[in-house]
Amino acid sequence: MLLLNPLLKTSADLVAKQMEYEKRQSLTAEAERALELIGRAIRMAGYRNIHSTQQHKQEDQWIRINKKSGYRGSDSLTIQHEVSTAIDFDCIGNTLTKERTKNGLARQGFFIDRQAGIAKGVKVNGGSLICQSLDRHGRLQNTTLMNSVNYLAIKEIVIPEKSLTQKLFKVSLQMTDGALLNLDLERTFSTRNLP
């Protein structure tokens, strides 16, 4: 028994470390996927099709950040752009077409909401990252991209020497397993198409 106890404890510790490692890898992969979708939307913000004859009012907001508007004070992001002649996708993988626009503009949004289908009072592992896009009739639709998101923060980085048409945004995402892990990931993205 004296010889087996240390071996059993070591084996149990190894299994616990392996489970933590796998959770961390899974959360990181999900966060990387979400950050890539958000970054792609930021790069598309303000895109104007060269063949478009549509005039947009000056007050059209190509990229809008709403601070502390979501779950646990998370920020939300809304992007608008025209549809190109190539094949483009929205944040849930739908092909962007003229039907998926409103007033000629495609829309993509990201925000954190309480996990759907969870009864009040039940412990949850963070909120859900929601992708907001337009359906084939130009109506807003919300789709859950992933769960286990604790917090989303988006901050514009002001750089005086940059042109007015290019902006930088720092996107921070905190993932959680609801118990031990809280992973903070951060990426910086630049717009490419602002008029």
Contacts in CASP RR format, 6 or more apart in sequence:
PFRMAT RR
TARGET T0000
AUTHOR 0000-0000-0000
METHOD contacts of the structure
MODEL  1
MLLLNPLLKTSADLVAKQMEYEKRQSLTAEAERALELIGRAIRMAGYRNI
HSTQQHKQEDQWIRINKKSGYRGSDSLTIQHEVSTAIDFDCIGNTLTKER
TKNGLARQGFFIDRQAGIAKGVKVNGGSLICQSLDRHGRLQNTTLMNSVN
YLAIKEIVIPEKSLTQKLFKVSLQMTDGALLNLDLERTFSTRNLP
20 180 0 8 1.000
20 181 0 8 1.000
23 177 0 8 1.000
23 181 0 8 1.000
24 181 0 8 1.000
24 183 0 8 1.000
27 148 0 8 1.000
27 175 0 8 1.000
27 176 0 8 1.000
27 177 0 8 1.000
27 181 0 8 1.000
27 183 0 8 1.000
28 175 0 8 1.000
28 183 0 8 1.000
28 185 0 8 1.000
30 146 0 8 1.000
30 148 0 8 1.000
30 175 0 8 1.000
31 173 0 8 1.000
31 175 0 8 1.000
31 183 0 8 1.000
31 185 0 8 1.000
32 185 0 8 1.000
33 145 0 8 1.000
33 146 0 8 1.000
34 110 0 8 1.000
34 129 0 8 1.000
34 145 0 8 1.000
34 146 0 8 1.000
34 149 0 8 1.000
34 173 0 8 1.000
35 171 0 8 1.000
35 173 0 8 1.000
35 185 0 8 1.000
35 187 0 8 1.000
37 91 0 8 1.000
37 110 0 8 1.000
37 131 0 8 1.000
37 145 0 8 1.000
38 77 0 8 1.000
38 110 0 8 1.000
38 171 0 8 1.000
38 189 0 8 1.000
39 171 0 8 1.000
39 187 0 8 1.000
39 189 0 8 1.000
41 77 0 8 1.000
41 79 0 8 1.000
41 91 0 8 1.000
41 108 0 8 1.000
41 109 0 8 1.000
41 110 0 8 1.000
42 63 0 8 1.000
42 77 0 8 1.000
42 79 0 8 1.000
42 169 0 8 1.000
42 171 0 8 1.000
42 189 0 8 1.000
42 190 0 8 1.000
42 191 0 8 1.000
43 189 0 8 1.000
43 190 0 8 1.000
43 191 0 8 1.000
43 192 0 8 1.000
43 193 0 8 1.000
44 79 0 8 1.000
44 81 0 8 1.000
44 88 0 8 1.000
44 108 0 8 1.000
44 192 0 8 1.000
44 193 0 8 1.000
45 62 0 8 1.000
45 63 0 8 1.000
45 79 0 8 1.000
45 80 0 8 1.000
45 81 0 8 1.000
45 191 0 8 1.000
45 193 0 8 1.000
45 194 0 8 1.000
46 62 0 8 1.000
46 63 0 8 1.000
46 79 0 8 1.000
46 80 0 8 1.000
46 81 0 8 1.000
46 82 0 8 1.000
46 191 0 8 1.000
46 193 0 8 1.000
46 194 0 8 1.000
46 195 0 8 1.000
47 81 0 8 1.000
47 82 0 8 1.000
47 84 0 8 1.000
47 192 0 8 1.000
47 193 0 8 1.000
48 81 0 8 1.000
48 82 0 8 1.000
48 193 0 8 1.000
48 195 0 8 1.000
49 82 0 8 1.000
49 83 0 8 1.000
49 84 0 8 1.000
49 85 0 8 1.000
51 85 0 8 1.000
52 82 0 8 1.000
54 82 0 8 1.000
54 103 0 8 1.000
54 104 0 8 1.000
56 105 0 8 1.000
60 80 0 8 1.000
60 105 0 8 1.000
61 78 0 8 1.000
61 80 0 8 1.000
62 79 0 8 1.000
62 80 0 8 1.000
62 81 0 8 1.000
62 194 0 8 1.000
62 195 0 8 1.000
63 77 0 8 1.000
63 78 0 8 1.000
63 79 0 8 1.000
63 80 0 8 1.000
63 167 0 8 1.000
63 169 0 8 1.000
63 191 0 8 1.000
63 194 0 8 1.000
64 77 0 8 1.000
64 78 0 8 1.000
65 75 0 8 1.000
65 76 0 8 1.000
65 77 0 8 1.000
65 154 0 8 1.000
65 155 0 8 1.000
65 156 0 8 1.000
65 169 0 8 1.000
66 75 0 8 1.000
66 76 0 8 1.000
66 77 0 8 1.000
66 78 0 8 1.000
66 111 0 8 1.000
67 75 0 8 1.000
68 74 0 8 1.000
68 75 0 8 1.000
69 75 0 8 1.000
69 76 0 8 1.000
69 111 0 8 1.000
70 76 0 8 1.000
70 111 0 8 1.000
70 112 0 8 1.000
70 113 0 8 1.000
71 111 0 8 1.000
71 112 0 8 1.000
71 113 0 8 1.000
71 114 0 8 1.000
71 126 0 8 1.000
71 127 0 8 1.000
71 128 0 8 1.000
72 112 0 8 1.000
72 126 0 8 1.000
72 127 0 8 1.000
72 150 0 8 1.000
72 151 0 8 1.000
73 151 0 8 1.000
74 111 0 8 1.000
74 112 0 8 1.000
74 151 0 8 1.000
74 152 0 8 1.000
74 153 0 8 1.000
75 111 0 8 1.000
75 152 0 8 1.000
75 153 0 8 1.000
75 154 0 8 1.000
76 109 0 8 1.000
76 110 0 8 1.000
76 111 0 8 1.000
76 112 0 8 1.000
76 152 0 8 1.000
77 109 0 8 1.000
77 110 0 8 1.000
77 111 0 8 1.000
77 154 0 8 1.000
78 107 0 8 1.000
78 108 0 8 1.000
78 109 0 8 1.000
78 132 0 8 1.000
79 107 0 8 1.000
79 108 0 8 1.000
79 109 0 8 1.000
80 105 0 8 1.000
80 106 0 8 1.000
80 107 0 8 1.000
81 105 0 8 1.000
81 106 0 8 1.000
81 193 0 8 1.000
82 101 0 8 1.000
82 104 0 8 1.000
82 105 0 8 1.000
82 106 0 8 1.000
83 96 0 8 1.000
83 97 0 8 1.000
83 98 0 8 1.000
83 100 0 8 1.000
83 101 0 8 1.000
83 104 0 8 1.000
83 106 0 8 1.000
84 96 0 8 1.000
87 95 0 8 1.000
88 95 0 8 1.000
88 96 0 8 1.000
88 106 0 8 1.000
89 95 0 8 1.000
89 96 0 8 1.000
90 96 0 8 1.000
90 100 0 8 1.000
90 106 0 8 1.000
90 108 0 8 1.000
90 131 0 8 1.000
90 133 0 8 1.000
90 134 0 8 1.000
91 108 0 8 1.000
91 109 0 8 1.000
91 110 0 8 1.000
91 131 0 8 1.000
91 132 0 8 1.000
91 133 0 8 1.000
91 143 0 8 1.000
91 145 0 8 1.000
92 131 0 8 1.000
92 133 0 8 1.000
92 143 0 8 1.000
92 145 0 8 1.000
94 100 0 8 1.000
94 133 0 8 1.000
96 106 0 8 1.000
97 136 0 8 1.000
98 104 0 8 1.000
99 136 0 8 1.000
99 137 0 8 1.000
99 138 0 8 1.000
100 106 0 8 1.000
100 133 0 8 1.000
100 134 0 8 1.000
100 135 0 8 1.000
100 136 0 8 1.000
100 138 0 8 1.000
101 107 0 8 1.000
101 134 0 8 1.000
101 138 0 8 1.000
102 134 0 8 1.000
102 138 0 8 1.000
106 133 0 8 1.000
106 134 0 8 1.000
107 132 0 8 1.000
107 133 0 8 1.000
107 134 0 8 1.000
107 140 0 8 1.000
108 131 0 8 1.000
108 132 0 8 1.000
108 133 0 8 1.000
109 131 0 8 1.000
109 132 0 8 1.000
109 133 0 8 1.000
110 129 0 8 1.000
110 130 0 8 1.000
110 131 0 8 1.000
110 132 0 8 1.000
110 152 0 8 1.000
111 129 0 8 1.000
111 130 0 8 1.000
111 132 0 8 1.000
111 152 0 8 1.000
112 127 0 8 1.000
112 128 0 8 1.000
112 129 0 8 1.000
112 130 0 8 1.000
112 149 0 8 1.000
112 151 0 8 1.000
112 152 0 8 1.000
113 127 0 8 1.000
113 128 0 8 1.000
113 130 0 8 1.000
113 142 0 8 1.000
114 124 0 8 1.000
114 127 0 8 1.000
114 128 0 8 1.000
115 124 0 8 1.000
115 125 0 8 1.000
115 126 0 8 1.000
115 127 0 8 1.000
115 128 0 8 1.000
115 147 0 8 1.000
116 128 0 8 1.000
116 144 0 8 1.000
118 124 0 8 1.000
123 178 0 8 1.000
124 178 0 8 1.000
125 147 0 8 1.000
125 148 0 8 1.000
125 176 0 8 1.000
125 177 0 8 1.000
125 178 0 8 1.000
126 147 0 8 1.000
126 148 0 8 1.000
126 149 0 8 1.000
126 150 0 8 1.000
126 176 0 8 1.000
126 178 0 8 1.000
127 147 0 8 1.000
127 148 0 8 1.000
127 149 0 8 1.000
127 150 0 8 1.000
128 144 0 8 1.000
128 145 0 8 1.000
128 146 0 8 1.000
128 147 0 8 1.000
128 149 0 8 1.000
129 144 0 8 1.000
129 145 0 8 1.000
129 146 0 8 1.000
129 147 0 8 1.000
129 149 0 8 1.000
129 152 0 8 1.000
130 142 0 8 1.000
130 143 0 8 1.000
130 144 0 8 1.000
130 145 0 8 1.000
131 142 0 8 1.000
131 143 0 8 1.000
131 144 0 8 1.000
131 145 0 8 1.000
132 140 0 8 1.000
132 141 0 8 1.000
132 142 0 8 1.000
132 143 0 8 1.000
133 140 0 8 1.000
133 141 0 8 1.000
133 143 0 8 1.000
134 140 0 8 1.000
134 141 0 8 1.000
135 141 0 8 1.000
148 175 0 8 1.000
148 176 0 8 1.000
148 177 0 8 1.000
148 178 0 8 1.000
149 173 0 8 1.000
149 174 0 8 1.000
149 175 0 8 1.000
149 176 0 8 1.000
150 174 0 8 1.000
150 175 0 8 1.000
150 176 0 8 1.000
150 182 0 8 1.000
151 172 0 8 1.000
151 173 0 8 1.000
151 174 0 8 1.000
152 171 0 8 1.000
152 172 0 8 1.000
152 173 0 8 1.000
152 174 0 8 1.000
153 170 0 8 1.000
153 171 0 8 1.000
153 172 0 8 1.000
153 173 0 8 1.000
154 169 0 8 1.000
154 170 0 8 1.000
154 171 0 8 1.000
154 172 0 8 1.000
155 169 0 8 1.000
155 170 0 8 1.000
155 172 0 8 1.000
156 167 0 8 1.000
156 168 0 8 1.000
156 169 0 8 1.000
157 167 0 8 1.000
157 168 0 8 1.000
157 169 0 8 1.000
157 170 0 8 1.000
157 188 0 8 1.000
159 168 0 8 1.000
162 168 0 8 1.000
164 194 0 8 1.000
165 191 0 8 1.000
165 194 0 8 1.000
165 195 0 8 1.000
166 190 0 8 1.000
166 191 0 8 1.000
166 192 0 8 1.000
166 194 0 8 1.000
167 190 0 8 1.000
167 191 0 8 1.000
167 194 0 8 1.000
168 188 0 8 1.000
168 189 0 8 1.000
168 190 0 8 1.000
168 191 0 8 1.000
169 188 0 8 1.000
169 189 0 8 1.000
169 190 0 8 1.000
169 191 0 8 1.000
170 186 0 8 1.000
170 187 0 8 1.000
170 188 0 8 1.000
171 186 0 8 1.000
171 187 0 8 1.000
171 188 0 8 1.000
171 189 0 8 1.000
172 184 0 8 1.000
172 185 0 8 1.000
172 186 0 8 1.000
173 184 0 8 1.000
173 185 0 8 1.000
173 186 0 8 1.000
174 182 0 8 1.000
174 183 0 8 1.000
174 184 0 8 1.000
174 185 0 8 1.000
175 181 0 8 1.000
175 182 0 8 1.000
175 183 0 8 1.000
175 185 0 8 1.000
176 182 0 8 1.000
176 183 0 8 1.000
END
